[in-house]
Amino acid sequence: MPTQEKSEGRSLRVSTAALQGINLELYASYVYLSMSYYFDRDDVALKNFAKYFLHQSHEEREHAEKLMKLQNHEAVKSSFRILRNQTVMIGRMG
């Protein structure tokens, strides 16, 4: 395999891994945000837990943003998986 093809193959693998990392970081941010708002409810009222999980959500989003900036710097076209059928259920409904 010529050097250029090896380089392109490696670049594609790295880009794919980075995009997967971005998607995972965004999903983790969403989960933490959901947990934060659950603990912030009046019937749960664990405000310090809510604050902690909100902080974690922001931190995960920041990780995703750093990876996205790296992707932009490398001029890679980003495609993000929409979070479908990944509902986060915390606690009881009703």
PyMOL Python script that loads the backbone (N, CA, C, O; Angstrom):
from pymol import cmd

cmd.read_pdbstr("""\
ATOM      1  N   MET A   1       0.851  -1.178   0.000  1.00  0.00           N
ATOM      2  CA  MET A   1       0.000   0.000   0.000  1.00  0.00           C
ATOM      3  C   MET A   1       0.896   1.241   0.000  1.00  0.00           C
ATOM      4  O   MET A   1       1.753   1.384   0.872  1.00  0.00           O
ATOM      5  N   PRO A   2       0.704   2.133  -0.967  1.00  0.00           N
ATOM      6  CA  PRO A   2       1.515   3.350  -1.006  1.00  0.00           C
ATOM      7  C   PRO A   2       1.333   4.189   0.257  1.00  0.00           C
ATOM      8  O   PRO A   2       0.325   4.087   0.956  1.00  0.00           O
ATOM      9  N   THR A   3       2.322   5.008   0.521  1.00  0.00           N
ATOM     10  CA  THR A   3       2.338   5.828   1.733  1.00  0.00           C
ATOM     11  C   THR A   3       1.127   6.742   1.821  1.00  0.00           C
ATOM     12  O   THR A   3       0.552   6.888   2.900  1.00  0.00           O
ATOM     13  N   GLN A   4       0.721   7.366   0.714  1.00  0.00           N
ATOM     14  CA  GLN A   4      -0.421   8.277   0.735  1.00  0.00           C
ATOM     15  C   GLN A   4      -1.696   7.534   1.117  1.00  0.00           C
ATOM     16  O   GLN A   4      -2.495   8.052   1.897  1.00  0.00           O
ATOM     17  N   GLU A   5      -1.905   6.330   0.584  1.00  0.00           N
ATOM     18  CA  GLU A   5      -3.086   5.541   0.922  1.00  0.00           C
ATOM     19  C   GLU A   5      -3.080   5.157   2.393  1.00  0.00           C
ATOM     20  O   GLU A   5      -4.122   5.183   3.047  1.00  0.00           O
ATOM     21  N   LYS A   6      -1.911   4.801   2.919  1.00  0.00           N
ATOM     22  CA  LYS A   6      -1.801   4.478   4.344  1.00  0.00           C
ATOM     23  C   LYS A   6      -2.163   5.687   5.185  1.00  0.00           C
ATOM     24  O   LYS A   6      -2.884   5.575   6.176  1.00  0.00           O
ATOM     25  N   SER A   7      -1.656   6.848   4.781  1.00  0.00           N
ATOM     26  CA  SER A   7      -1.926   8.084   5.510  1.00  0.00           C
ATOM     27  C   SER A   7      -3.415   8.416   5.482  1.00  0.00           C
ATOM     28  O   SER A   7      -3.980   8.813   6.501  1.00  0.00           O
ATOM     29  N   GLU A   8      -4.057   8.257   4.316  1.00  0.00           N
ATOM     30  CA  GLU A   8      -5.486   8.535   4.197  1.00  0.00           C
ATOM     31  C   GLU A   8      -6.303   7.548   5.021  1.00  0.00           C
ATOM     32  O   GLU A   8      -7.287   7.935   5.651  1.00  0.00           O
ATOM     33  N   GLY A   9      -5.908   6.282   5.023  1.00  0.00           N
ATOM     34  CA  GLY A   9      -6.608   5.276   5.820  1.00  0.00           C
ATOM     35  C   GLY A   9      -6.499   5.562   7.303  1.00  0.00           C
ATOM     36  O   GLY A   9      -7.474   5.436   8.044  1.00  0.00           O
ATOM     37  N   ARG A  10      -5.309   5.948   7.729  1.00  0.00           N
ATOM     38  CA  ARG A  10      -5.099   6.300   9.138  1.00  0.00           C
ATOM     39  C   ARG A  10      -5.919   7.532   9.494  1.00  0.00           C
ATOM     40  O   ARG A  10      -6.549   7.583  10.550  1.00  0.00           O
ATOM     41  N   SER A  11      -5.909   8.527   8.605  1.00  0.00           N
ATOM     42  CA  SER A  11      -6.661   9.759   8.842  1.00  0.00           C
ATOM     43  C   SER A  11      -8.152   9.465   8.979  1.00  0.00           C
ATOM     44  O   SER A  11      -8.821  10.036   9.840  1.00  0.00           O
ATOM     45  N   LEU A  12      -8.671   8.581   8.138  1.00  0.00           N
ATOM     46  CA  LEU A  12     -10.082   8.220   8.206  1.00  0.00           C
ATOM     47  C   LEU A  12     -10.397   7.512   9.519  1.00  0.00           C
ATOM     48  O   LEU A  12     -11.424   7.789  10.138  1.00  0.00           O
ATOM     49  N   ARG A  13      -9.526   6.603   9.952  1.00  0.00           N
ATOM     50  CA  ARG A  13      -9.740   5.890  11.222  1.00  0.00           C
ATOM     51  C   ARG A  13      -9.713   6.864  12.400  1.00  0.00           C
ATOM     52  O   ARG A  13     -10.536   6.771  13.310  1.00  0.00           O
ATOM     53  N   VAL A  14      -8.770   7.787  12.376  1.00  0.00           N
ATOM     54  CA  VAL A  14      -8.662   8.771  13.456  1.00  0.00           C
ATOM     55  C   VAL A  14      -9.893   9.669  13.466  1.00  0.00           C
ATOM     56  O   VAL A  14     -10.440   9.957  14.530  1.00  0.00           O
ATOM     57  N   SER A  15     -10.330  10.110  12.301  1.00  0.00           N
ATOM     58  CA  SER A  15     -11.515  10.965  12.212  1.00  0.00           C
ATOM     59  C   SER A  15     -12.756  10.239  12.694  1.00  0.00           C
ATOM     60  O   SER A  15     -13.578  10.811  13.409  1.00  0.00           O
ATOM     61  N   THR A  16     -12.892   8.984  12.306  1.00  0.00           N
ATOM     62  CA  THR A  16     -14.036   8.185  12.744  1.00  0.00           C
ATOM     63  C   THR A  16     -14.025   8.020  14.254  1.00  0.00           C
ATOM     64  O   THR A  16     -15.064   8.145  14.902  1.00  0.00           O
ATOM     65  N   ALA A  17     -12.868   7.743  14.813  1.00  0.00           N
ATOM     66  CA  ALA A  17     -12.756   7.600  16.271  1.00  0.00           C
ATOM     67  C   ALA A  17     -13.082   8.913  16.971  1.00  0.00           C
ATOM     68  O   ALA A  17     -13.750   8.915  18.004  1.00  0.00           O
ATOM     69  N   ALA A  18     -12.617  10.026  16.420  1.00  0.00           N
ATOM     70  CA  ALA A  18     -12.908  11.335  17.019  1.00  0.00           C
ATOM     71  C   ALA A  18     -14.404  11.622  16.977  1.00  0.00           C
ATOM     72  O   ALA A  18     -14.965  12.115  17.956  1.00  0.00           O
ATOM     73  N   LEU A  19     -15.057  11.321  15.858  1.00  0.00           N
ATOM     74  CA  LEU A  19     -16.505  11.539  15.752  1.00  0.00           C
ATOM     75  C   LEU A  19     -17.268  10.661  16.733  1.00  0.00           C
ATOM     76  O   LEU A  19     -18.248  11.107  17.331  1.00  0.00           O
ATOM     77  N   GLN A  20     -16.831   9.427  16.903  1.00  0.00           N
ATOM     78  CA  GLN A  20     -17.466   8.554  17.891  1.00  0.00           C
ATOM     79  C   GLN A  20     -17.279   9.128  19.288  1.00  0.00           C
ATOM     80  O   GLN A  20     -18.199   9.097  20.105  1.00  0.00           O
ATOM     81  N   GLY A  21     -16.094   9.649  19.560  1.00  0.00           N
ATOM     82  CA  GLY A  21     -15.831  10.277  20.854  1.00  0.00           C
ATOM     83  C   GLY A  21     -16.724  11.483  21.083  1.00  0.00           C
ATOM     84  O   GLY A  21     -17.244  11.675  22.182  1.00  0.00           O
ATOM     85  N   ILE A  22     -16.904  12.300  20.046  1.00  0.00           N
ATOM     86  CA  ILE A  22     -17.782  13.468  20.151  1.00  0.00           C
ATOM     87  C   ILE A  22     -19.198  13.028  20.474  1.00  0.00           C
ATOM     88  O   ILE A  22     -19.837  13.581  21.369  1.00  0.00           O
ATOM     89  N   ASN A  23     -19.689  12.035  19.746  1.00  0.00           N
ATOM     90  CA  ASN A  23     -21.050  11.550  19.992  1.00  0.00           C
ATOM     91  C   ASN A  23     -21.205  11.014  21.410  1.00  0.00           C
ATOM     92  O   ASN A  23     -22.225  11.258  22.054  1.00  0.00           O
ATOM     93  N   LEU A  24     -20.216  10.293  21.896  1.00  0.00           N
ATOM     94  CA  LEU A  24     -20.291   9.761  23.261  1.00  0.00           C
ATOM     95  C   LEU A  24     -20.263  10.877  24.300  1.00  0.00           C
ATOM     96  O   LEU A  24     -20.995  10.825  25.288  1.00  0.00           O
ATOM     97  N   GLU A  25     -19.426  11.880  24.083  1.00  0.00           N
ATOM     98  CA  GLU A  25     -19.361  13.008  25.021  1.00  0.00           C
ATOM     99  C   GLU A  25     -20.689  13.763  25.048  1.00  0.00           C
ATOM    100  O   GLU A  25     -21.165  14.144  26.118  1.00  0.00           O
ATOM    101  N   LEU A  26     -21.291  13.981  23.870  1.00  0.00           N
ATOM    102  CA  LEU A  26     -22.575  14.680  23.824  1.00  0.00           C
ATOM    103  C   LEU A  26     -23.679  13.853  24.480  1.00  0.00           C
ATOM    104  O   LEU A  26     -24.544  14.398  25.164  1.00  0.00           O
ATOM    105  N   TYR A  27     -23.647  12.548  24.270  1.00  0.00           N
ATOM    106  CA  TYR A  27     -24.645  11.687  24.907  1.00  0.00           C
ATOM    107  C   TYR A  27     -24.481  11.716  26.425  1.00  0.00           C
ATOM    108  O   TYR A  27     -25.470  11.804  27.154  1.00  0.00           O
ATOM    109  N   ALA A  28     -23.243  11.642  26.904  1.00  0.00           N
ATOM    110  CA  ALA A  28     -22.996  11.713  28.351  1.00  0.00           C
ATOM    111  C   ALA A  28     -23.482  13.045  28.904  1.00  0.00           C
ATOM    112  O   ALA A  28     -24.056  13.092  29.992  1.00  0.00           O
ATOM    113  N   SER A  29     -23.257  14.128  28.166  1.00  0.00           N
ATOM    114  CA  SER A  29     -23.734  15.444  28.596  1.00  0.00           C
ATOM    115  C   SER A  29     -25.251  15.439  28.731  1.00  0.00           C
ATOM    116  O   SER A  29     -25.796  15.973  29.698  1.00  0.00           O
ATOM    117  N   TYR A  30     -25.927  14.839  27.766  1.00  0.00           N
ATOM    118  CA  TYR A  30     -27.384  14.756  27.792  1.00  0.00           C
ATOM    119  C   TYR A  30     -27.868  13.940  28.996  1.00  0.00           C
ATOM    120  O   TYR A  30     -28.829  14.327  29.661  1.00  0.00           O
ATOM    121  N   VAL A  31     -27.217  12.836  29.269  1.00  0.00           N
ATOM    122  CA  VAL A  31     -27.599  11.997  30.414  1.00  0.00           C
ATOM    123  C   VAL A  31     -27.428  12.774  31.716  1.00  0.00           C
ATOM    124  O   VAL A  31     -28.325  12.785  32.560  1.00  0.00           O
ATOM    125  N   TYR A  32     -26.276  13.422  31.876  1.00  0.00           N
ATOM    126  CA  TYR A  32     -26.040  14.208  33.088  1.00  0.00           C
ATOM    127  C   TYR A  32     -27.038  15.355  33.215  1.00  0.00           C
ATOM    128  O   TYR A  32     -27.496  15.654  34.318  1.00  0.00           O
ATOM    129  N   LEU A  33     -27.378  15.995  32.109  1.00  0.00           N
ATOM    130  CA  LEU A  33     -28.354  17.080  32.150  1.00  0.00           C
ATOM    131  C   LEU A  33     -29.718  16.553  32.590  1.00  0.00           C
ATOM    132  O   LEU A  33     -30.406  17.190  33.389  1.00  0.00           O
ATOM    133  N   SER A  34     -30.104  15.398  32.071  1.00  0.00           N
ATOM    134  CA  SER A  34     -31.371  14.780  32.481  1.00  0.00           C
ATOM    135  C   SER A  34     -31.363  14.462  33.970  1.00  0.00           C
ATOM    136  O   SER A  34     -32.353  14.687  34.666  1.00  0.00           O
ATOM    137  N   MET A  35     -30.253  13.942  34.448  1.00  0.00           N
ATOM    138  CA  MET A  35     -30.142  13.621  35.873  1.00  0.00           C
ATOM    139  C   MET A  35     -30.216  14.890  36.715  1.00  0.00           C
ATOM    140  O   MET A  35     -30.847  14.900  37.772  1.00  0.00           O
ATOM    141  N   SER A  36     -29.578  15.952  36.252  1.00  0.00           N
ATOM    142  CA  SER A  36     -29.606  17.216  36.977  1.00  0.00           C
ATOM    143  C   SER A  36     -31.035  17.716  37.151  1.00  0.00           C
ATOM    144  O   SER A  36     -31.437  18.110  38.246  1.00  0.00           O
ATOM    145  N   TYR A  37     -31.792  17.697  36.069  1.00  0.00           N
ATOM    146  CA  TYR A  37     -33.157  18.201  36.160  1.00  0.00           C
ATOM    147  C   TYR A  37     -34.072  17.264  36.935  1.00  0.00           C
ATOM    148  O   TYR A  37     -35.063  17.710  37.513  1.00  0.00           O
ATOM    149  N   TYR A  38     -33.759  15.992  36.956  1.00  0.00           N
ATOM    150  CA  TYR A  38     -34.519  15.084  37.815  1.00  0.00           C
ATOM    151  C   TYR A  38     -34.316  15.463  39.282  1.00  0.00           C
ATOM    152  O   TYR A  38     -35.285  15.592  40.031  1.00  0.00           O
ATOM    153  N   PHE A  39     -33.072  15.640  39.689  1.00  0.00           N
ATOM    154  CA  PHE A  39     -32.783  15.966  41.087  1.00  0.00           C
ATOM    155  C   PHE A  39     -33.232  17.377  41.461  1.00  0.00           C
ATOM    156  O   PHE A  39     -33.353  17.690  42.645  1.00  0.00           O
ATOM    157  N   ASP A  40     -33.476  18.218  40.481  1.00  0.00           N
ATOM    158  CA  ASP A  40     -33.934  19.585  40.732  1.00  0.00           C
ATOM    159  C   ASP A  40     -35.455  19.669  40.908  1.00  0.00           C
ATOM    160  O   ASP A  40     -35.974  20.716  41.295  1.00  0.00           O
ATOM    161  N   ARG A  41     -36.158  18.591  40.631  1.00  0.00           N
ATOM    162  CA  ARG A  41     -37.622  18.610  40.769  1.00  0.00           C
ATOM    163  C   ARG A  41     -38.029  18.866  42.210  1.00  0.00           C
ATOM    164  O   ARG A  41     -37.310  18.503  43.141  1.00  0.00           O
ATOM    165  N   ASP A  42     -39.192  19.495  42.389  1.00  0.00           N
ATOM    166  CA  ASP A  42     -39.686  19.811  43.732  1.00  0.00           C
ATOM    167  C   ASP A  42     -39.944  18.561  44.568  1.00  0.00           C
ATOM    168  O   ASP A  42     -39.725  18.574  45.780  1.00  0.00           O
ATOM    169  N   ASP A  43     -40.409  17.477  43.931  1.00  0.00           N
ATOM    170  CA  ASP A  43     -40.707  16.265  44.694  1.00  0.00           C
ATOM    171  C   ASP A  43     -39.456  15.439  45.001  1.00  0.00           C
ATOM    172  O   ASP A  43     -39.528  14.484  45.773  1.00  0.00           O
ATOM    173  N   VAL A  44     -38.322  15.789  44.414  1.00  0.00           N
ATOM    174  CA  VAL A  44     -37.057  15.110  44.706  1.00  0.00           C
ATOM    175  C   VAL A  44     -36.184  16.022  45.566  1.00  0.00           C
ATOM    176  O   VAL A  44     -35.674  15.614  46.609  1.00  0.00           O
ATOM    177  N   ALA A  45     -36.025  17.251  45.112  1.00  0.00           N
ATOM    178  CA  ALA A  45     -35.372  18.327  45.872  1.00  0.00           C
ATOM    179  C   ALA A  45     -34.014  17.948  46.461  1.00  0.00           C
ATOM    180  O   ALA A  45     -33.789  18.093  47.662  1.00  0.00           O
ATOM    181  N   LEU A  46     -33.133  17.473  45.624  1.00  0.00           N
ATOM    182  CA  LEU A  46     -31.749  17.229  46.028  1.00  0.00           C
ATOM    183  C   LEU A  46     -30.877  18.196  45.227  1.00  0.00           C
ATOM    184  O   LEU A  46     -30.212  17.812  44.265  1.00  0.00           O
ATOM    185  N   LYS A  47     -30.899  19.438  45.644  1.00  0.00           N
ATOM    186  CA  LYS A  47     -30.292  20.531  44.875  1.00  0.00           C
ATOM    187  C   LYS A  47     -28.788  20.361  44.659  1.00  0.00           C
ATOM    188  O   LYS A  47     -28.272  20.721  43.601  1.00  0.00           O
ATOM    189  N   ASN A  48     -28.087  19.819  45.645  1.00  0.00           N
ATOM    190  CA  ASN A  48     -26.641  19.632  45.462  1.00  0.00           C
ATOM    191  C   ASN A  48     -26.339  18.554  44.425  1.00  0.00           C
ATOM    192  O   ASN A  48     -25.362  18.658  43.683  1.00  0.00           O
ATOM    193  N   PHE A  49     -27.184  17.513  44.373  1.00  0.00           N
ATOM    194  CA  PHE A  49     -27.033  16.506  43.320  1.00  0.00           C
ATOM    195  C   PHE A  49     -27.305  17.151  41.961  1.00  0.00           C
ATOM    196  O   PHE A  49     -26.586  16.908  40.991  1.00  0.00           O
ATOM    197  N   ALA A  50     -28.353  17.976  41.907  1.00  0.00           N
ATOM    198  CA  ALA A  50     -28.691  18.666  40.657  1.00  0.00           C
ATOM    199  C   ALA A  50     -27.522  19.523  40.191  1.00  0.00           C
ATOM    200  O   ALA A  50     -27.162  19.509  39.014  1.00  0.00           O
ATOM    201  N   LYS A  51     -26.942  20.254  41.105  1.00  0.00           N
ATOM    202  CA  LYS A  51     -25.810  21.128  40.778  1.00  0.00           C
ATOM    203  C   LYS A  51     -24.611  20.308  40.283  1.00  0.00           C
ATOM    204  O   LYS A  51     -23.953  20.677  39.310  1.00  0.00           O
ATOM    205  N   TYR A  52     -24.342  19.196  40.964  1.00  0.00           N
ATOM    206  CA  TYR A  52     -23.218  18.331  40.587  1.00  0.00           C
ATOM    207  C   TYR A  52     -23.400  17.792  39.165  1.00  0.00           C
ATOM    208  O   TYR A  52     -22.477  17.857  38.353  1.00  0.00           O
ATOM    209  N   PHE A  53     -24.590  17.260  38.865  1.00  0.00           N
ATOM    210  CA  PHE A  53     -24.813  16.669  37.547  1.00  0.00           C
ATOM    211  C   PHE A  53     -24.871  17.727  36.448  1.00  0.00           C
ATOM    212  O   PHE A  53     -24.503  17.450  35.307  1.00  0.00           O
ATOM    213  N   LEU A  54     -25.327  18.933  36.776  1.00  0.00           N
ATOM    214  CA  LEU A  54     -25.300  20.011  35.795  1.00  0.00           C
ATOM    215  C   LEU A  54     -23.850  20.362  35.451  1.00  0.00           C
ATOM    216  O   LEU A  54     -23.513  20.578  34.287  1.00  0.00           O
ATOM    217  N   HIS A  55     -23.009  20.414  36.466  1.00  0.00           N
ATOM    218  CA  HIS A  55     -21.576  20.672  36.240  1.00  0.00           C
ATOM    219  C   HIS A  55     -20.971  19.571  35.356  1.00  0.00           C
ATOM    220  O   HIS A  55     -20.209  19.862  34.434  1.00  0.00           O
ATOM    221  N   GLN A  56     -21.311  18.321  35.639  1.00  0.00           N
ATOM    222  CA  GLN A  56     -20.794  17.206  34.836  1.00  0.00           C
ATOM    223  C   GLN A  56     -21.267  17.306  33.389  1.00  0.00           C
ATOM    224  O   GLN A  56     -20.511  17.022  32.460  1.00  0.00           O
ATOM    225  N   SER A  57     -22.524  17.712  33.203  1.00  0.00           N
ATOM    226  CA  SER A  57     -23.064  17.881  31.854  1.00  0.00           C
ATOM    227  C   SER A  57     -22.261  18.917  31.081  1.00  0.00           C
ATOM    228  O   SER A  57     -21.898  18.696  29.926  1.00  0.00           O
ATOM    229  N   HIS A  58     -21.985  20.047  31.723  1.00  0.00           N
ATOM    230  CA  HIS A  58     -21.203  21.100  31.065  1.00  0.00           C
ATOM    231  C   HIS A  58     -19.793  20.616  30.735  1.00  0.00           C
ATOM    232  O   HIS A  58     -19.246  20.932  29.679  1.00  0.00           O
ATOM    233  N   GLU A  59     -19.223  19.856  31.642  1.00  0.00           N
ATOM    234  CA  GLU A  59     -17.869  19.348  31.426  1.00  0.00           C
ATOM    235  C   GLU A  59     -17.814  18.404  30.219  1.00  0.00           C
ATOM    236  O   GLU A  59     -16.898  18.489  29.401  1.00  0.00           O
ATOM    237  N   GLU A  60     -18.791  17.514  30.115  1.00  0.00           N
ATOM    238  CA  GLU A  60     -18.827  16.583  28.978  1.00  0.00           C
ATOM    239  C   GLU A  60     -19.032  17.340  27.668  1.00  0.00           C
ATOM    240  O   GLU A  60     -18.423  17.007  26.652  1.00  0.00           O
ATOM    241  N   ARG A  61     -19.900  18.368  27.696  1.00  0.00           N
ATOM    242  CA  ARG A  61     -20.119  19.166  26.494  1.00  0.00           C
ATOM    243  C   ARG A  61     -18.828  19.877  26.083  1.00  0.00           C
ATOM    244  O   ARG A  61     -18.515  19.971  24.896  1.00  0.00           O
ATOM    245  N   GLU A  62     -18.084  20.373  27.068  1.00  0.00           N
ATOM    246  CA  GLU A  62     -16.802  21.024  26.770  1.00  0.00           C
ATOM    247  C   GLU A  62     -15.823  20.046  26.122  1.00  0.00           C
ATOM    248  O   GLU A  62     -15.081  20.419  25.213  1.00  0.00           O
ATOM    249  N   HIS A  63     -15.820  18.800  26.585  1.00  0.00           N
ATOM    250  CA  HIS A  63     -14.958  17.782  25.965  1.00  0.00           C
ATOM    251  C   HIS A  63     -15.335  17.606  24.492  1.00  0.00           C
ATOM    252  O   HIS A  63     -14.467  17.545  23.621  1.00  0.00           O
ATOM    253  N   ALA A  64     -16.645  17.527  24.226  1.00  0.00           N
ATOM    254  CA  ALA A  64     -17.115  17.367  22.847  1.00  0.00           C
ATOM    255  C   ALA A  64     -16.708  18.570  22.004  1.00  0.00           C
ATOM    256  O   ALA A  64     -16.287  18.418  20.858  1.00  0.00           O
ATOM    257  N   GLU A  65     -16.834  19.765  22.577  1.00  0.00           N
ATOM    258  CA  GLU A  65     -16.477  20.972  21.834  1.00  0.00           C
ATOM    259  C   GLU A  65     -14.987  20.996  21.488  1.00  0.00           C
ATOM    260  O   GLU A  65     -14.606  21.437  20.404  1.00  0.00           O
ATOM    261  N   LYS A  66     -14.161  20.528  22.393  1.00  0.00           N
ATOM    262  CA  LYS A  66     -12.717  20.477  22.113  1.00  0.00           C
ATOM    263  C   LYS A  66     -12.425  19.517  20.962  1.00  0.00           C
ATOM    264  O   LYS A  66     -11.605  19.810  20.092  1.00  0.00           O
ATOM    265  N   LEU A  67     -13.100  18.375  20.964  1.00  0.00           N
ATOM    266  CA  LEU A  67     -12.914  17.425  19.862  1.00  0.00           C
ATOM    267  C   LEU A  67     -13.430  18.004  18.547  1.00  0.00           C
ATOM    268  O   LEU A  67     -12.832  17.782  17.494  1.00  0.00           O
ATOM    269  N   MET A  68     -14.549  18.752  18.603  1.00  0.00           N
ATOM    270  CA  MET A  68     -15.084  19.369  17.383  1.00  0.00           C
ATOM    271  C   MET A  68     -14.128  20.428  16.844  1.00  0.00           C
ATOM    272  O   MET A  68     -13.943  20.539  15.632  1.00  0.00           O
ATOM    273  N   LYS A  69     -13.524  21.203  17.734  1.00  0.00           N
ATOM    274  CA  LYS A  69     -12.542  22.201  17.290  1.00  0.00           C
ATOM    275  C   LYS A  69     -11.354  21.517  16.618  1.00  0.00           C
ATOM    276  O   LYS A  69     -10.834  22.004  15.614  1.00  0.00           O
ATOM    277  N   LEU A  70     -10.934  20.394  17.176  1.00  0.00           N
ATOM    278  CA  LEU A  70      -9.844  19.630  16.573  1.00  0.00           C
ATOM    279  C   LEU A  70     -10.241  19.160  15.177  1.00  0.00           C
ATOM    280  O   LEU A  70      -9.450  19.243  14.237  1.00  0.00           O
ATOM    281  N   GLN A  71     -11.468  18.666  15.049  1.00  0.00           N
ATOM    282  CA  GLN A  71     -11.950  18.216  13.744  1.00  0.00           C
ATOM    283  C   GLN A  71     -11.966  19.377  12.750  1.00  0.00           C
ATOM    284  O   GLN A  71     -11.568  19.211  11.597  1.00  0.00           O
ATOM    285  N   ASN A  72     -12.425  20.552  13.193  1.00  0.00           N
ATOM    286  CA  ASN A  72     -12.439  21.719  12.305  1.00  0.00           C
ATOM    287  C   ASN A  72     -11.028  22.113  11.905  1.00  0.00           C
ATOM    288  O   ASN A  72     -10.777  22.479  10.757  1.00  0.00           O
ATOM    289  N   HIS A  73     -10.120  22.037  12.851  1.00  0.00           N
ATOM    290  CA  HIS A  73      -8.722  22.376  12.571  1.00  0.00           C
ATOM    291  C   HIS A  73      -8.139  21.424  11.527  1.00  0.00           C
ATOM    292  O   HIS A  73      -7.332  21.821  10.686  1.00  0.00           O
ATOM    293  N   GLU A  74      -8.556  20.182  11.596  1.00  0.00           N
ATOM    294  CA  GLU A  74      -8.068  19.177  10.645  1.00  0.00           C
ATOM    295  C   GLU A  74      -8.882  19.182   9.355  1.00  0.00           C
ATOM    296  O   GLU A  74      -8.631  18.379   8.457  1.00  0.00           O
ATOM    297  N   ALA A  75      -9.866  20.094   9.263  1.00  0.00           N
ATOM    298  CA  ALA A  75     -10.715  20.237   8.071  1.00  0.00           C
ATOM    299  C   ALA A  75     -11.422  18.935   7.715  1.00  0.00           C
ATOM    300  O   ALA A  75     -11.457  18.528   6.553  1.00  0.00           O
ATOM    301  N   VAL A  76     -11.980  18.293   8.728  1.00  0.00           N
ATOM    302  CA  VAL A  76     -12.710  17.046   8.522  1.00  0.00           C
ATOM    303  C   VAL A  76     -14.196  17.349   8.569  1.00  0.00           C
ATOM    304  O   VAL A  76     -14.663  18.064   9.456  1.00  0.00           O
ATOM    305  N   LYS A  77     -14.935  16.806   7.616  1.00  0.00           N
ATOM    306  CA  LYS A  77     -16.377  16.998   7.613  1.00  0.00           C
ATOM    307  C   LYS A  77     -16.967  16.170   8.749  1.00  0.00           C
ATOM    308  O   LYS A  77     -16.756  14.960   8.818  1.00  0.00           O
ATOM    309  N   SER A  78     -17.704  16.827   9.634  1.00  0.00           N
ATOM    310  CA  SER A  78     -18.287  16.143  10.782  1.00  0.00           C
ATOM    311  C   SER A  78     -19.709  15.712  10.472  1.00  0.00           C
ATOM    312  O   SER A  78     -20.474  16.439   9.839  1.00  0.00           O
ATOM    313  N   SER A  79     -20.044  14.523  10.928  1.00  0.00           N
ATOM    314  CA  SER A  79     -21.428  14.064  10.849  1.00  0.00           C
ATOM    315  C   SER A  79     -21.772  13.471  12.203  1.00  0.00           C
ATOM    316  O   SER A  79     -21.083  12.583  12.705  1.00  0.00           O
ATOM    317  N   PHE A  80     -22.841  13.974  12.781  1.00  0.00           N
ATOM    318  CA  PHE A  80     -23.206  13.561  14.123  1.00  0.00           C
ATOM    319  C   PHE A  80     -24.462  12.713  14.087  1.00  0.00           C
ATOM    320  O   PHE A  80     -25.432  13.018  13.394  1.00  0.00           O
ATOM    321  N   ARG A  81     -24.410  11.666  14.840  1.00  0.00           N
ATOM    322  CA  ARG A  81     -25.536  10.753  14.961  1.00  0.00           C
ATOM    323  C   ARG A  81     -26.592  11.432  15.828  1.00  0.00           C
ATOM    324  O   ARG A  81     -26.286  11.942  16.906  1.00  0.00           O
ATOM    325  N   ILE A  82     -27.819  11.434  15.358  1.00  0.00           N
ATOM    326  CA  ILE A  82     -28.909  11.998  16.146  1.00  0.00           C
ATOM    327  C   ILE A  82     -29.259  11.001  17.238  1.00  0.00           C
ATOM    328  O   ILE A  82     -29.332   9.795  17.000  1.00  0.00           O
ATOM    329  N   LEU A  83     -29.475  11.524  18.438  1.00  0.00           N
ATOM    330  CA  LEU A  83     -29.770  10.657  19.577  1.00  0.00           C
ATOM    331  C   LEU A  83     -31.216  10.180  19.490  1.00  0.00           C
ATOM    332  O   LEU A  83     -32.108  10.732  20.135  1.00  0.00           O
ATOM    333  N   ARG A  84     -31.427   9.156  18.690  1.00  0.00           N
ATOM    334  CA  ARG A  84     -32.755   8.574  18.548  1.00  0.00           C
ATOM    335  C   ARG A  84     -32.825   7.287  19.345  1.00  0.00           C
ATOM    336  O   ARG A  84     -31.839   6.561  19.471  1.00  0.00           O
ATOM    337  N   ASN A  85     -33.974   7.022  19.867  1.00  0.00           N
ATOM    338  CA  ASN A  85     -34.221   5.778  20.591  1.00  0.00           C
ATOM    339  C   ASN A  85     -33.226   5.562  21.719  1.00  0.00           C
ATOM    340  O   ASN A  85     -32.889   4.423  22.042  1.00  0.00           O
ATOM    341  N   GLN A  86     -32.762   6.629  22.310  1.00  0.00           N
ATOM    342  CA  GLN A  86     -31.838   6.534  23.431  1.00  0.00           C
ATOM    343  C   GLN A  86     -32.401   7.363  24.577  1.00  0.00           C
ATOM    344  O   GLN A  86     -31.712   8.202  25.155  1.00  0.00           O
ATOM    345  N   THR A  87     -33.647   7.115  24.887  1.00  0.00           N
ATOM    346  CA  THR A  87     -34.320   7.871  25.930  1.00  0.00           C
ATOM    347  C   THR A  87     -33.717   7.534  27.279  1.00  0.00           C
ATOM    348  O   THR A  87     -33.487   6.368  27.601  1.00  0.00           O
ATOM    349  N   VAL A  88     -33.470   8.549  28.046  1.00  0.00           N
ATOM    350  CA  VAL A  88     -32.925   8.371  29.384  1.00  0.00           C
ATOM    351  C   VAL A  88     -34.075   8.508  30.365  1.00  0.00           C
ATOM    352  O   VAL A  88     -34.687   9.571  30.464  1.00  0.00           O
ATOM    353  N   MET A  89     -34.367   7.455  31.078  1.00  0.00           N
ATOM    354  CA  MET A  89     -35.450   7.469  32.060  1.00  0.00           C
ATOM    355  C   MET A  89     -34.844   7.391  33.449  1.00  0.00           C
ATOM    356  O   MET A  89     -34.100   6.463  33.764  1.00  0.00           O
ATOM    357  N   ILE A  90     -35.164   8.360  34.264  1.00  0.00           N
ATOM    358  CA  ILE A  90     -34.667   8.391  35.629  1.00  0.00           C
ATOM    359  C   ILE A  90     -35.865   8.550  36.543  1.00  0.00           C
ATOM    360  O   ILE A  90     -36.667   9.469  36.374  1.00  0.00           O
ATOM    361  N   GLY A  91     -35.986   7.671  37.493  1.00  0.00           N
ATOM    362  CA  GLY A  91     -37.094   7.764  38.441  1.00  0.00           C
ATOM    363  C   GLY A  91     -38.379   7.225  37.846  1.00  0.00           C
ATOM    364  O   GLY A  91     -38.382   6.602  36.784  1.00  0.00           O
ATOM    365  N   ARG A  92     -39.467   7.477  38.549  1.00  0.00           N
ATOM    366  CA  ARG A  92     -40.773   7.000  38.112  1.00  0.00           C
ATOM    367  C   ARG A  92     -41.552   8.126  37.461  1.00  0.00           C
ATOM    368  O   ARG A  92     -41.428   9.288  37.848  1.00  0.00           O
ATOM    369  N   MET A  93     -42.339   7.778  36.490  1.00  0.00           N
ATOM    370  CA  MET A  93     -43.216   8.755  35.849  1.00  0.00           C
ATOM    371  C   MET A  93     -44.525   8.795  36.625  1.00  0.00           C
ATOM    372  O   MET A  93     -44.983   7.778  37.146  1.00  0.00           O
ATOM    373  N   GLY A  94     -45.110   9.964  36.694  1.00  0.00           N
ATOM    374  CA  GLY A  94     -46.445  10.081  37.297  1.00  0.00           C
ATOM    375  C   GLY A  94     -46.473  10.374  38.749  1.00  0.00           C
ATOM    376  O   GLY A  94     -47.550  10.488  39.335  1.00  0.00           O
TER     377      GLY A  94
END
""", "prot")
cmd.dss("prot")
cmd.show_as("cartoon", "prot")
cmd.util.cbc("prot")
cmd.orient("prot")
